[in-house]
């Protein structure tokens, strides 16, 4: 798209939606995933909240607060074109200059959640992220979006628990009662983690344990060439025994034995 084309977007949300498409974010899930990584968010609740807000932003129902506009501009490479940067700033400030930004709600519908979706900006997490962004981005850009650490924030939910990482190992050794994340599922290289109800029917039966929902995790997906947000499959060992299973097409040998006789 040429520089002259950016001027045809009179509304920020239309420009934002077009940039999402141009940068390969046709679906909100992948952009939500990248925002989680960029901002240090770690929980499933975080991912759902960001994905919901992205839908609202792209339809013009509300606009993001300035700190989130910073993250979006970074992911969408707004600074790659000076004319794009000018149009981005002009439409953004025009959208919010005459009205208060509508608070973003927690996905549970609880309006006591953070004033905005990126609640990790509250407290120490927010201060650390501000320093990290200030180190990585030009000072003029930070001044333009008002990242000064003094923005009035409402207290809200903060999930600082890091996502677990799944490392594939064809053999798993567990004691009865122990549990292990054995596999991760994602809907294609550009997709999102599926719901557990869509995963569970495709799992094999086990006589020595149970497969349960492991929540969200990260895993290196070799077929896609990148680490991705996945739905984790957790195995909970129940009784001693050895099984060889195919879990969603991937081979595993699971051995359950008392800890006193488990191999090193």
Secondary structure, 3 states (H helix, E strand, C coil): CCHHHHCCCCCHHHHHHHHHHHCCCCCHHHHHHHHHHHHCCCCHHHHHHHHHHHHHHHCCCCCCCHHHHHHHHHHCCHHHCHHHHHHHHHHHHHHHCCCCCCCCCCCCCCCCCCCCCCHHHCHHHHHHHHHHHHHHCCHHHHHHHCCCCCCCCCCCCCCCCCCEEECCCCEEEECCCCEEEEEEECCCCCCCCCCHHHHHCCCCCCCCEEEEEEEEEEEEECCCCEEEEEEEEEEEECCCEEEEEEECCEEEEEEECCHHHCCC
